Structures are given as C-alpha cells and as structure tokens.
Amino acid sequence: MNNSTHFNVEFSTNSPPLTRVSKDLAIFVIAFLGINTLVTTLGNARMLFVFRIRRDLRKVPHYFLANLALTGFLSALVTMPNLILMTTVNYFGLGANPPAAIEVFCKLGFSLTFAFNVLHALTFSLMALDRQDRVLSPFSPRITQTKVRKIIPSTWVLSLLTAVVIAILIRNEEQSACVKYYPYHDTISFSNAGYAVAFAARQVDIITILIITTTYIRIRKKLRSFAISSSSSANRRQEKQLTKLTFNICALFLLFRLLVILCRSMTKFGEFRGTTTNSVTLVTVTLAASLNVAIPFFHHKMLQVTPPNQQHTDQPRVTAWRAAAARTETNGEELTRFARTNPQ
C-alpha cells in the first residue's frame, strides 16, 4: 500500500495530470501567509497613518516608503489570500470545477500579483537612484518632492495597466486559473500577446537588479572617498544612515526576487522538473511575502534618523520654552507676595 502524500489528480479534462501539493507544505503555506497577512496589514496600515498625520514626513524617501507600505497593504488584502486560496483549491483537488467566485478571485489575484511586482521593482529602482543622487550630487537631485508626487502615480498607472492586460488575456482560459497559475505547478503559459506582456514585466525585475547593484557600487566608492567625522558633516552622516537603510531593504528585495527567478528558471528545464523543484518554488514565493512585513520595520528605523537642521533647532526651542516657563513662575510668585502684603 502506497502511503505517499503526493499523488496525481486530474483537474480538468483538457489538462495533464498534476501533482497535488503535500499536506505539510499546504499547512506551512497557509499558516505562514495567514500570519504574514495579519502582520503586514497592521504594520503597513500604521505606517500609512503615521505618514498621513506627520507633516514632517514629506521627504522623497518617505514618499517611496509610503508607496511600498500601500503596496504591501493591498498585497495583504489580495495576493496573500489569493495564494492561500490557490493552495486550498490544489490540496483538496477542487480545480476541476471551482465556484465562479473563487475562479474570479484567482484570476484577479494573479493579475494584481504582476502589478504589485512591477510596482515594487519600479519603487526600489527609484529609491536606489534617489540615494545615488543625494550622495553623488546632493545639490542637484533629479527626484524632488514636487516630482515624486507625479512619479508615484505614474508607477501605479503603469503597474495597473499591466494587471488589466493580463486579466484580459486570461479571462477565457479553459483550465482553472487557481490551478494553472499556482506557483507549485510549472504549467503557466500565455498566448503570444500574453507572453510578451509577462516577459516585459519580468524584464523590469532584471533592470531593477542592475540599477540597485550599479548604484550601490557607485555610492560605496563615493562614501569611501571622504571621512565623516566633524560636526559640519552632519548632513553626510544622515545621508549615509538613510543610504544604509535604503540598500538594506533593497538587498532583501533582491534576495527574494533572485530566488524566485532562479526557481522559475529551473522549472523550465526537464531535468529539474519534479516535486522537489515545485515545492522549493512554492516555498520561495511564500517566503517572498516577508518583504511586505519588513517594510514597516525599516520605516521605524528611518524615523529615528533625525535631520541635522532639526538637531540644531530643537535645542534653542527647548531653551526658550524653559526660559518662558521660568518667567511665568517668577511672575506668579511676585503676584502672590503682593497679594499677601496688600490685602484689601
């Protein structure tokens, strides 16, 4: 008697038999994404609330982090539940005839996953370029506060257009989208137009990897060319701290994206196809959701980087406030003595 947890399931009459995801792997994906959904929703919602109420958080890096927070918040509401739903459908073998609502949600989630991936890549590219300008040419940055308010909506338009095109191209698929586009399977295929859109979206990742790597190397060389020690270099110290935080989160993005690209590439070769490769791909895609959890933590650290002008202006304000309080206390004591010595 075969007790293997893997067995073939015929999901539709027009598709080849597909291997059902194992019980342990399904539990891991659902539990991990469930926790991530809760943490990501709360963390990024708080981050957006702080950005909304604090008028001092209107610098270019804060705008980009707020954009990442909004992307992570929406991902927690759509793409993570979509992967949980796909895992449930594939584990219980419901892909042959899923309910219409589930099928629509799978197609919507898959399309928006492309959009959020493009949005992440564009945002991280812009963050890296902004850091490069702030370090290499601090007096003439290309991305200003005025421009960033126009750039961010443009990235959303481009990303959502990608999702719309993908949704149109997969709307009439015969095979269930919950099965065909599940990361555990290597059956993702498009028409010529769909393949062109998906290929272009994937190239955005490659371009982002090159931009982040190139800007990091250039910034690293520049920072080594001068020492940061005197009090007059407060701006440089602040930019160095912001640059470090920016490229830390960019490195996390690169790590997950490179792993996903590697796993996707391996499934294209016959000698690497199989249950093990499919499982590694699904685990990698699941772990990549941790990027949205990490964004609020990096934002919290960035808030602790005090601008130099605030460091110099805070102390006079405190001193003035203390002097005013002392005068008020002195005047109150004089009025009390006068009232006691001159009773009516």
N, C-alpha and C positions, 0 to 999 in steps of 0.2 A: 504493500500500500504506500503510495507516494504522499508524504505529508508536506511537500514543498509549499511555501506560501505564494509562489509565483505560478500562474497558470494562464493559458491563453483564453481570451474572451472575444467573441465575435460581436463587435459593437454595431456593425451595420452590414448589410448585405453587399455593399459596394466597396468595403474596405477590408484589407487583410487582417488576420487575427493580431491583436495587440496584447502585450503583456500587462496584466493588472499590477498596479503598484502594491507593494507588500504592506502588511498591517502595521509593522513597526515604523516604516517610512511614512505611511499616511498619518499615524499618530504624531510623529515628530513634526511634520509639516503643519498640521492643523494646530497643534499646541504652540509651536514657535510663532506662527503667524498670528494666532489669536492674541498672544501676549504682546507681540510687536504692534498689532493694530491698536490695542488699548494704550500702550505707552506712547506710540507715535501720535495718536490723536490728541492726547492730553498735553504732551510736550510741545508739539508744534502749535496747538491752539493757544497755549500760554505764551509762546514766543510771539505769535501774531498779536496777541493782546498787548504785550509789553511794547511792541513796535508801534502799536496804534496810539497808546496813551503817552508815550515818552517822545516829546518833540525833539529832544537832543539826539535821538537815534535816526538821523536823516542823512548820514554819510553814505557814500557809494557802497562800501562793504555791508552796511546794514540793510540796504535795499536788496542786495543779492541774497543775503541770508534770509530775509523775509520772503523772497521769491522761492527759495528752497524749502522754507517752512510751509508755505502754501501748497507747494507741490507734494511735500510729504504728507500733509494733512489730507489732501484729496486722494493720494495713493492709499492711505489707511482706510478710506471710505470705499474705494473702488477696487484697486488692483489686488490688494492683500485679500479681501473677502472673495475676490474672483478666483484667486489661486486656491483658497480653501474650498470653494465650491467645486472647482475642477477636480481637486483631489478626492473629494467625497463622491463625485459622479464616477470617477475612474475606479475607485476602490470597490464601490458597490455594483459596478457594471451597469450603470444607468444610461450609458451613451447611446444605446440603440434607439431609444425613444424618450429623450428627456422632455420635461414640461417646457412649454413655449417660453415662459418667463425665465427659466434657467438658461435656455439657449440664447435668449436675447442678452441676458446679463453676461454670459461668457463672451459673446461677440463684442459687446460694449467694453468689457474689461480688457480684452485682448487689444482692441484698438487704442484704448486710452493708455495701456502699458507702453505702446510705441510712442505715444505723445509725451508721456512723462519721462521716458528715457531720453528723447530728443531734448526736452526741456532741461533735464539735469545736465546733459552734455553741454548745451549752449551756456547755461549759467556758470558752470565750472570753468569753461573756456574764458568767459568774460571776467570772472574773478581772477584768474591767473594773469590775464592781460592787464587788468587794473593794477594788480600788485606790481607787475613789471614796470608800468608807467610811474607809479608812486615812488619806486626805488631808483629807477634809471633816469627819469626826467620828472622830478617832483614838482617843478614849476610849470609844467605844460602837460598835464594828464589829458588823455583823449576822452576818457569817460568822466564826465562831470555830473553833478547832482541833477542838472537840467536834462542832460542827455540820457541818464539812466532811467528817468521816468518815461522816456519814449522807447528805450531799448527793450525794457522788460515786457511791455505789452506786445511788442513786435515778436519776441520769442514765443509768447503764448499763441499768437495768431499762427505762426509757422508750425508750432507743435500740434495745435488743434486741427489745422488743415491736414497734417499727416494722419491724424486719427480719423478724420472724415473720409479721406481717400481709402484707407484700409478698411473702414466699416463698409463702404460702398462695394469694394471688391470682394468681400467675403460674405455679403448678405445672402447670396443664393447657394451657398455651399451645401452639398448633399450630405456630407458627413458632419456629425455634430461638432460644433466648434469647441465644446467642452472636452472633447477627446483629441481632435486634430491639432489643436494649439496648446495642448497640455505639455509643459516642459519635459515630462517623463518620456514622451514619445518623440521619435525623430521623423514624424510624418508631415511636418509643416511644409506646405507647397503653395505656390501662388500662380496666378496667370502671369503672362509676360509683364503686364502693367503693374500688377501687384508685386512681382519680384523686383521691378525697377524701383518702386517706392520703398520696399523693405531694404533693398540694397543701399539706396541713398541714405536711409535712416541709420543703417549700420555704419556707413562711412563717417557720419557725424561723430561716432564714438572714436574712430581711428584718428580723426582730425583733433578731437579733444585731447586724446592721449599725447599726440605730438605737441600740441600747444602747451599743455601743462609741463611736459618734460623739458621743452625748449626754454620756456620762461623761467622754470626753476633753475636751470643751469646758468642762465644769464644773470638772474638775481643773486645766485650764490657767488658768482665771480665778483659782482659789484660789491656785495657786503663784505667780502674779504679784502677789498681794496682800501677800506678806511676803518679806523678804530672808533669805537663808540665808548667814550669814557668821560668827557667833560659835560658840565651842566648845559652847555649850549647845544648839545646833541640830543636833547630830549625828543625832538621830532623823529630823529633817526632811530632812537630806541623804540619809540612807539610803532613806527613803520616796520621795524624788524619783528616786533611781537605779533603784529597783525599779519605780517607775511608768513610767519611760522604757523600761526593758527590756520590761515587760509590753505597753505600747502599740506598741512596735516589732514584736513578733511578732503582735499583733492587726492591725496595719496590713498585714503580709504575708498574713494570713488574708483580710482584706477585699479586697486586691488580686486574689488568685486567685479568690475567690468571686464578686466583681463581674464579672470577666472571663467566668467560666463562665455566670453568669446572663445576661449580655449576649449571648453566643454562642447560648445556648439560646433566648433570645427572638427573635433574628434568624432562626433556622431556622423559626420559626412563621409567618413572612410569605413568601408565594410569591416575591416579587421578590428575596429574599435567598437563596433556596434554591439549592444547587448544589454543585459540587465544591469551590470555594474556601471557602465557608462551612463545609462539612463538615470540611475539612482544618483550618481555624482552630479549630473546636470541639474536634477531637481533640487538636491541639497544646496548647490551653489546658488541657484536662482532664489531659493528660500532665504539663505543667509544674506543675500544682497539687500534684502529688505531692511537689514540693520542700519543701512546708510541713513534712512529717514529717522531712525531712533537717535543716531549720533548727532544730527544737526543741532537740536536744542542744547546739547552739552557744549558744543563748540561755540554756540551763541552766548551761553552763560560765561564762558571764559573770555570771549571778546568784550563783553560788558565790563570786565574787570580791568581792561586796558584803558586807563584814564588818559584823555588827551592832554598834551603838555599845557595848552592855554588854560585848561580847567584846573590843572595842578597849581598854576601860578595865580589864578584869580580867586580860588576858593579861600586862601588864607586871609587876604585883605577883607573879604566879606565877613569871615568869622570874627576877625579883629574888630571891625566896625560894629558888628552886632553886639559883641561883648561890651564895647565902649558905650553904646546906646543903652544897654541894659544897666550898666553901672550908673549912668547919669540918671536914669529913671529911678533907680533905687535911692540915690543920693537926694533927689528932689522929694521923694516920698518921705524920707527921714526928716528933711527940713520942714516940710508941711506939718508933720506930726509934732515936732518940737514947738513950732509956732502956735499950734492949736492948744497945746498944754500951757504955754506961758501967757497966752492971751485968751483966757476963757471969756465968753460973752456973758 
